[in-house]
């Protein structure tokens, strides 16, 4: 094997990660959410939802629960830290009103094959409240059978007991996502998230005993006081716990956007070279343990549905990261939620007063969004193919859009020549192929096709590595 081949087959290339380090979108949508417009017409969303041509496709639901008992300093989510659980009651009633408005727009024959509750901490709701919300979901939408569906919920191990897991499984959830971030006590103190190992381990064991189909764990690299040695201990522990999926996110320190991050001592954050080393360690440890590298920050066991979806071309990205149903329209429910229906993205009001006021007036709480042009749809297809499958055949796009790919994207392909010279990808006559090492900078590759980045402030996006 010559050096060029070894370079193409290598997964971790720290020299090139440093070279291509930049700030850019995570491409959970295209155009990226910062490009959504405040003057968006909600009527465009209604039109897309009522399109009879979409009646055969499945639906995905995302429900946002913004409340948390305590605030984690690293968090950039739309959340409200409060110990007052009575605040959930009015919000629950609002969610049910929005569900009714949303369901009226869609053919009831369209099955919901994916459901995800995120936040915040969805289990901020009591067991009675989660049962009530799931019953309302079943009242307004047709939920697919358990064997054919992915119904997931994010949980905070600090606030959930094994009995709660039994309840969640009983009302219909079959997948769990557990926040861990790091097991090191010094790191946990710095991010205000004290979470003993035995707390997490016991819940993972309980989830398996309760019959959940899959359990995912979130880790974060680049947190204050993390070292290669300390993060290595966290990774070794995770391998022993053996979750089905892992998300290993790079911490995005954006205190100018997220007030709570100002509580983090920037001087304690790992420097760029150490941050890259943490990522490399995660890749080495997890792939050695048998996990398949899906892309960006996602890993899964070979038997997991994410791996199968990537192999059969149905993997997609949405606002929950990588997902398995490429044909599903996404309905966002709750404050700040984002939906993707046909050629439209729509985001709800972020603030609870504005969200509730819209529902009190009997209208959808949509605050901003975008209707895609033909060029937007083309670029979205290109970017999502790159992000999900690491190979971009030109012929399907040429047939769908009536273009000659090499001519239409000559400038973009030329911008990728340095990546090709570094062995990260190959620009072929009929396809663009991203090599293993290139998948770590896949966001940078996708950015070459992003027409919205010119003049966009880089500070609104996280680091690509």
N, C-alpha and C positions, 0 to 999 in steps of 0.2 A: 504494500500500500504506500503510495507516494505521499509527500507532505500535504499536497493540495487536497487529496482525498481524506487524509486524517483530519485536516482542518475542517472540511465540510461535515464530517461525521461527528466531530466533537460537539458536545452539548454546551459546555461552559467555557467561554472565551473571555476572561476578565479584561484583557487588553482591548478587545473590541467593545465590550460593554461600556468601558470608560470613554472610548472614542465616540460612541453614538449616544451617550447620555444626553437627555434633553427633557423638556416638559412637553406633555402632549395628552390628548384624550385617551380614555380607556375604551372607547368605541363600544359602549353599551347601546349606543344609537348612532345613526348618521342622518342628518347633521348632529353633532354633539349637543347635549342639553344646554350649554351656555349660549348656543346659537338660536334657541327657541325665541319666538317673538311675543312681546306683550300685546301686540295688536292682532294676535291670532283670532280667527273667527271660529267660535265653538260649533257653528253650523257645519264647518268642514268635517269636524269629528262626527257629528250626527250623520252626515251624508255617507261617510266611510263605514260607519257601523251598520247602516241600513242597506248597504250595497248587497243586492240579492246574489251577485256573483260570488260572494264570500260565504254563502250559507253552508257549503260543504265542509269548511275548515273548522278545526277545533278552536277552543278558547283557552286562554291562560288568565288567571286572576292573581293580582297582587294586592294585598290589603296591608296598609301601613298603620301600625300602632305606635304612636310617637313617644309614649311614656317610658321612663326608666326610674327605678328606685334611687339610683345614684348616677353621677356623671363620670364617665371614663374620659380622661383628659385628651386622649388621642382622637376622640370621635369627631367625625365630620358629617354625621347624619343629621337629619331633621328630627330632633328629639327634645323632650321636656323632662328634666330630672325633677321628680317630686315624690314625696312619701305619702301624698294624699291620694289614696286609691279611689276616692269618690269622684275624682275627675274623669274616670273612665266612663261613668254612666252616661253623661250627655254625649260624649264622643261615640259611644256604642250606638246610641239612637241615631246619630247623624250618619254613621256608616250604613245602617240599615236603610235609611232614606236614600242614600246615594245608590246602594245596590238596586233598589226598586227603579230608580231613574235609568240606571245603566242597563238593566235587564230588559227594559221596554224597548231598547234600541236593537236588540239582537234576536235572531231566530232562535227560539227555545230548543230547536232540534240540534243546535251546535253544542257538542259536549265540552265540558270543562275537563281537560286532561291534565292541567297543571294548576296548582293553587299554592301560593306562598304568602305567609304572614311574616312581615319583617318590621323593623323599627329602628330605634327604640327597642323595647322588650315586649313582644306580644304577650308573654305570660305575666305581664303586669296586670292583665285581666284575671279575674277570679275564674275558677273552674265553671261556675254557673254562667259567667259572662262569655267564656269561650264557647260553651255549648250553645248559648243563645245566638252568638254570631255565626257559628257553623250551621245552625238550623235555619237562620235567615238566608244564608248562602244557598242551601239546598232548596229553600222555598222559591228563590228567584232564578236559579240556574240549574241546569242538568249536569250533575257531577258524574263523571265516569266511574266505573267500577274500580275497586281498590287495586285489582291486578293490572289495570290499564292506565293507572293514573300516578302522578307524582304530586302528593299533597304534603308540603313541607312547612315547618315553622322554626323560627329562630328562637333559641332559648338561652337564658343566662343561667349557668349551673349554680350560681350563688342563690338563686331564687326559686329553684324547682326541686321537687322531691320525686322519688320513684313513683309515688302515688299519682303525682301530676302526669307523669308519662303514661301511666295506664289510662288515665282520663283522656289525654290527647289522642292516644291510639283508638280508644273507644269511639270518639266523635268523628274519626276519619283520617287523621294525619298518619302518614306512613313513612315520612322522612323527617329527620331532625338535623338542625345546624346548630352546633355548640360554639360559642365564643370562648376561646382560650387565650390567644395572643402570645403568651409566654408563661412558663412555669417558674421563672426565677423570681424570688421574693423582692429583690432590689428593683427589678424592672416593674413588677406589679405595684410596688409602692409609688414609683415615679409616675405611673399612669393612672393611679387611684383605682386599681382593680385587684384587690386581694382575693385570690381564688386558690385554695389548697388543692394539691394534686388529687388527694383521695376523694374530694368532692366531684371532680370531673370524672375520675375513673369509675366511681360508683354509678354515676348516671349513664355512662357508656355501657356498662354491664347491664343496667336496668333496661336500657333501650333495646338491647339485643334480646333480653329475656321477654320483653313485652311484644316483640314481633315487628319492630320497625324495619322496613325494607333496607334503609340506608341511613348511616350517620356520617355527617360531615363536620369537620373541625376547622376553625379559622385560626391562623397564626399571623403574626405581623413581624416583619424584620425591619430594622432601622429605628427601633424604639430606644429611649434613653437608657444608658448603662448596659445595653446588650453588648456582649463580646462573642467572639467565635466559640470560646469555651462554654460560656453560659448557654448560648443558643444551641450548641451541640447537645448539651444535656436535655434541653427541651425537646429537640428532635428525636433523640434516642428514646425518650419517654413516650412520645407520640407513636413511634414505630411499635413499641410494646403494646400500646393501647389499640393500635390497628383500626382506626376509623376507615370507612369505605372511601371517603373523599377528603381532600385537604385543599384549603385555599391559603396560600402563603403570600399575603399582601405586603407590598412595600409601604411603610408609613409615609404619608404625605403631610409634611409639616407646613401648614398654610395658616399661621396664626392671624394673618390679615383677613382671612375669610371666616375662620372658626374661632370664636372668642375663647372657648374652653382650652384650646391648644396653647394659649398664652401661659397656662399653668405649667407647661413643660419647659424645663431648662434646656434651651437650645444647645448650650455648651456640653450637655451630657449625651447628645445624639451622636451616633457613630459617624466618623468622617466618611467621605465618599468611597475610599478604598476599602474600609471595613464594611461598609454597607454592601458593596459588591461581594465581598468575601462571605457575608452572611447568606446572601442569595445562593452563591455557589455551594456552600455547605448544605443548604436545604435541598438543592437539586441532587447533590451527590448522595446524601443520606437516604432521601426518599426513593430515588430510582434504584439504588442498591437494595432497598427493602422490597422492591417489586412494584412500586407505584408507576403508573404510566403518566408521563408528562403531557397533559392535554394542551397547554399553551398558557402564556403569560404567567399566572400564579395558581393554576389549577392542576391538581394531581388526583388520580383515581386508581383504584384497584382494577386489574385487567377484566374482571367480571362485571364492573360497574356499567350502568347505562350510558354514562358520559363517553366511555371508551367505545361502546358499540355505536353510539350516535356519530362519533367522529369517523368511525370506519365506514359507516353507510351513508355519510353525507347529510345527516339531518341535525348536526350540531348547530346551535345558534348562539348569539350573544344577546342578552337583554339586560335590564337594569338589576338583575340578580346575578349577573356574571354569565358563565357558560350554562347552557340549557339544552335539553334533549329534543325539543319539539320545534322544528324549523317552520312548520306550517301554521302555527297558532298565532292568532291575534291576541294581544295583551291588553287587558282592561285593568287600569290602575284605580284603586279605590282607597280613599283616605287622604288626609292632608299631605301635600307634596308629591303624591303618587303620580307616576307617568305611565300613560298607555300608548300602545302602538297598534293602530288599526288601519290596515290597508296602507295608504300613502300618507298617513297623518300621525304625528306625535302630539300628544296633549298632556299638559301637566296641571294638576290641581293647585289651588291656593295653598301656600305653605303655612300661613298663620292660621291658628284655630279660629279666631273670631271671623276672619274673612271666609274661611271654609264653611263654618256654620251658617253665616249670613246668606250665602248663596243657596244652601239647602233649605233654609227657612223661607226663601223666596221661591222655592220650587224649581230651581234650575241647577244644572250641573255646575260644580264648583271649579270649572276650568279657568285657569288664569293666563296661560301662555301655551304656545305650541308652534308647530310648523306644518305646512302642507308641502310635500315634496314635489319638486319639479322633476321632469324627465331626467335631467342631469343628476339631480340628487339621488333618484332611484338607482341610476346606473352606478354612481359612486358608492352608494350603500351596498349594492350587490358585490362590487369589487372588494370593498373593505371587509365586509362580513365573510366573504369567501377566504380572504387572506387570514383573518383573525381566527377562523374556526378550523380550516382544513389545511393550511400551509401550502396549498397548491391552487393556482388560479388558471384553469383552462380557458382559453379565449373563445372557443367556438360557441358555447352556450350564450355568452354575452353578445357575441356578434349576431347570432340568430335572433335573440330577443330584442335587441336595440337597433339592428340594422347598421352596424358600424364595422370598421376594420380596426381591431383593437390596437395594433401596433401604431397605426396612424392617429387614432383618437387620443391615445395616451403616450405619444412619442416623448413629450417633455417629462412626464412622470417616470417613464422607463429609463430615460437618460439620467434622472436624478437618483435612480437606484444602481447605477453602474458602480459607484464606490462599494456598495454592499456586495455586488457580484465579485469585484476584484478581491474583497476580503473573504471570499468563500462562504458568505452568509446566504446567498441565493443564486439561482441561475435564471437568466432571462432567455427563454427558449423561443423558437419560432411559433410555437402553438400554446405555450403556457409559461407561467411564472412559478418557479418551485422554490420554496423556502427550506433551507437545510436545517438540521437540528440546532446548530448554534444560532441561526437566524431567528428561530422561534422566540428567543429571549428578547429580541428587539423587534418583534412583530408589530408593536405599536408604531415604531419609527418607520417601518416599511409601509404600513397603512397610511401614515401621515403624508406620504408622497402623493397619494390620491385624494387628499382632503382639500377641497377648494375653499373651505371656510377659515383656514388658518392664517391667511395673509392678513396682517395687521391685528390679529387677535392677541391680546395680552397673554404671554406664556404663563404668568403667575396664576391664572385661573385653573391651570391643569397641574396634575402631579408629575413627578419624575417617571420617565418610562422604565427605568430600572431602579 
